[in-house]
């Protein structure tokens, strides 16, 4: 049952039209909602705040406005040293013409690689305590958010199960870890193209590739044309869970300087135990981020990283899990560090839908 609830929650929060269709009997929209939260204890020899840390409190709302039009929203509250930061993480209005053509507009998680569109805010959704370094929220390496419009759908491909996503938007903002929420900062639109397959004959397998192009212009530097090529293979079967993700980031400076290439990737393996131990899911992950020292964008940021983690997830209740992992990490400019991370993560589901009027109160 726990595995079903987790899978249903992932489907509901990832696909804005998958879980909500049609209207209630009185003609009001069908609304589904989810709530996620977590708290983490950190013990590490890194020079960072340790002890207890309250994670994001995240709400997902999925509303079917009619048989073709759907809205999806994701809001978060994140603990900060001086209070809480409230953020609109995703806000997507989508119209389904048919299975092959679905058009949407809003704020998305950029479809670069696998993790960023498979596991959204709400750490209960993912096996591990945190996201890989290459695609962590607030990353300066890869743009995690995208403001614009997408066309997506399924292609006639038989048992191969091909799908596509093509988008145009604002790309990175002046602060490169943020999307251009209030408009494009340099007049050069970002473009995202991705293609992925879900073969019917291999349950749980997904493989894809994509390309993202933008012009990045942080303050005080000339900036660069940015191209991100990505590819992944993911097998989400619990026995086993296998995710391999890779991205190549190329920068071509707008001013003087050489073109540079940067690399990032990770491989994660998990396996849910059987029998009386089925609530337990051990996992390991290896990660690497390598940036060029003379890169016009990344050079001053010290984004290099190597990390190894090993841990286990224990689902002690239907809607809650404990995760414990040990880490050995090396951040650029620092030596190796060790850490212990223990997290309690939970979800409050509304899988059956709710009354729209009550959601407004």
N, C-alpha and C positions, 0 to 999 in steps of 0.2 A: 504494500500500500504506500509506503514512504517513497519508493522509487516512482510510483505512478504520480504522486502529488508533485514531486520535484520535476518530473518530465512535463506535467501539465502546466506548472508554473512557468517553466522555460518557454513553452510554446505560447502561452498567453502573453508574456512580456516581450517576446522577440518578434512576433508576427502580428501587426496591428489588426488584422481581420480574421485571424485563425480561430479565436475563441469566442468572438461575439458576432452574431449574425441576426438580422431582422430586428423587430421591435416587440415591445410588450403588447399585451392585449389592448391596453388603453392608448396605444399609438406612441408612447414615449420611448426614447432610445433604450436599448439594452446596455447595461453598464456592468462591467466587471472591475474589481479592484484587488490589488495585492499590496501588502506592506512587508518590508524587509528591515532587519536591523542586526547589529552585531556589536560585540565588545571583545577587545583583544588585550591580552597581557604580553608584554614584550620584555625579554631579558637579553641584552646584547652588550658586547664590548665596543660597538660603534659609538661615536660621539653624537648620539641622538637622544631625545627624551625617551625614557623607558617607563616601565610600570604599566598601569592600566590605561587603555585608550578606547574611548567610545567611538565606534564606527559610524558610518552613514545610516541615517534613518531615511528609507526610500519608499516612496509610494508610486505605484503604477495604476493608471486608469485607462481602461479600454472601453470605448463607447461606440456601438453600432448605431449610426444616425439614420440609416435606411439599409436596404438590401445591398447597396453598392458602396456607400460612403461610411468611412470609419475614422474615428479620432483615437490616437494613442498619446498619452502624456506620462512623463516620468519626472518626479520632483524629488529633490534630496535636501537633507539638512546635515551638514558636516561640521564636526567639532573643530574649533579653532582656539588658539591660546586666549583670545579675547572675546569669545562668544561662538556663534554658529553662523556658517555661511549657507545661505539658501540658494539653490540653483535649479533652473529648468534644464534638465539633462536631455530630454527628448520631448518633442512636440510635433506630431506628425498627423496630417490630414491626408487620407488616401482614398482614391476612387478606383474601384475595380471594374474595368470594362468587361474583362473576361479573364480566364486563367493565364493568358499570354501577355496581357497588357494591364498594368496597374500603375497609376500615376499618383505621386504624392509630393507634398511640399512641407517643409518644416526644418526641424533640427534633429539630426541623426547621430548615431555612432558610425563613424566612417567605416565602410566595408573594406578595410585593409587587413588581410589575413583572416583567421578564424575567430580568435577569442573575442575581438571587439564587437562582433555582432552575434555571438553565441551566448556570452555571459555578460549581462549588463550590470547596472548598479544593484546591489543586494548580494552580499558575499555568500549567502546560503545557496545560491544557484550554482556556484563553482565548487569543485572538489577542494581546492586549496584555500589557505588563509587569504592570499592576495593574488593579484594579477601578475603576469610576467613583467619584468622590468621594461621591456621594449614597448609595451602597450598599456602601462599603468595610467590611470586617470591623472591628468595634468602633465603628461609626458611632453617633453620638448623634442623628442625623437620622431614620433609619428603622430599626426593630427588625429586625436581620438574623436573629435566632434566635427560635424559638417553641416552647414546651414545652406539649404538650397532646395533642389527638386530632383526626384528620381523617377525613372521608368524601370519597371521590373516585371518579371513574369517567367513562366515556364515555356521552354522550347520543345517543339515536336522532336523527340529523340528516343522514343521507345523506352526500353528498360534502362537506358543510361541516365535518365532523369536530369536533363540539363536545365539550368535556370540562369538568368542574367540580371544584372543591375547596371544601369547607366545613369550617372548623375552629373549635374552642374551646379556649382555653388560658390560661396565666398572664400573658401579655403581658410588659411591661417590668418589670425589677426595680428596687430602690432606686437602683442605678446604671443609668441609662436605656440605656446601651450594651449591657447584658446582658439576657437573658431571665430569667424567674422560675424558675430551675432547681430551687430547693428549696421552691417554693410561691409562691402569689400574695401579693404584698406588701400589697394593699389590698382583697382580697375581691371585686374587680370583674373578671370574666373578660374576656379579649380574644376577639374574634370576627373571623374572616377568611373572606371569600367571594370566589371568583374564577371566571371563566368565560373559556375561550379556545377558539380554532378553529384547526384545521390542515387547510385545504382540500385535498382530494385532487388537484384539478386544478392546483394551484400548488405544486409540490414545494419543500419547505424553508420555506414561509411559515407563520408563526404570529402570531396577533393575539389580544390578550386585554385584559381589564379586571378590576379587583377593588376591594374595599373592606375596610379594616381598622379596627376600633374598639377602643379601650382607655381605661382611666382611668390617667393617668400621675401618680404622686405621689412625686417626688424628695424627699429630706430637706430640711427647713427652709422649704419653700414649700407652698402649698395644693394645687398641682397643677392638672390640667386634664383634661377629656374630650378624647380625641384621635381624629380621623377621618382616615384616609389613603385618598384615592381615587387609583387608578393605572391607567395604560393603556400599551400598548406595541404595536409592530409589529416583527417580526424576520423577516428572510429569510436563513437560514443555508445558502447555496449555495456559499460560497467564491468564486464568480464571479457576482455579488458577495456579500459579507457586509454586510447592512444591519441595524442595530439602533437603534431609537428608543424611548426609555423616558421616561415622565413620571410624577411624583407630586405631588399637592397635599395638604399636611398642614394640617389645621384644628385649632386649639386653642380650647376654650371653658373659661375658668378656673373652677375650683370656688369661688374667692373673688372678690374685687373685681377688676375689670379687663375690658377689651374682648376680644371674640373676635378671633382673628387667623388669617391665611392665609399659608402659606409654599409655595414652589414649588421643585422640583428636577427636573432632566432632563439628558439627554445624547443625542447622535446619533453613531453610529460607522459608518464605511464602510471596508471592506477588500476587496481583490481579489487572488486568487491568480493569479500569472502563468502563462502557458502554455508549452508546449514545454520547451526545455532549462532554462528559468528557473522551472519549476513549484514548486520548493522555496521560492520567495520569495513573500511576501504583504505588500505595503505596506498601510498603514492610516492613517486620521486619525480624531480624535474631538474634538468640542466639548462642553463641559459648563457647566452653570450651576446654582448653588444660591443661592436668594434667601430670606432669613428676615426676619420683621418685627422691628424693634428693640424693640417693646413686647411681644413674645411672652413669656408667663410661663415657658415651658419653654426656648425657644431663645434668647431675648434676651440672657442673660448668657454664652452659649457661643460667640458669634462664629463661626457656621457658614457664613457666606456664602462663595461660591467661584465663580470663573470660570477655566476652563482650556481650553487648546488643545494637543493632542498630535499628532505625526506620527511614524511609525516604520515598521519593517518586521520581519517574522518570517521567519527562515531555518531550515528544517528540514534540518540538516546530517546527521542520522542518523534512523533509523526511529523511535526513541523519545526524541529530544532535539531541542531547538530553541534558537537564539539570537534574541533580540529586542533591538532598539536603537531608542530613541525620544527625541525632543527635546520639551521641554515649555515652555510659557509660561503661567504661573499667577498668579492673584491671590487670596490668602486674605484674608478680612475682617480689617481692621485693619493690613494690610501692603500694600506696593506690589507691582508686577509683579516676578516672578522668572523665571529661566530655569534649565533643567536638562537634563542628559543622563543617561539611564538605559539600562544594558546588562545583560541578564539571560540566563543559561543555565538552561533549565528541562528537566526530564526526567520520564519515567514508567517504572516497571518493571511490565509487565503480566503478568497471569495469566489470559488470556482463555479458556483451555481448561478452567479449573477445577482444583481440587487435591484431594488426599485429606484428608478431614476430620481423621483421626487425626494426620496429619503436621502439620496446622495447630495442633494443641494442644501440640506439642513445642517 
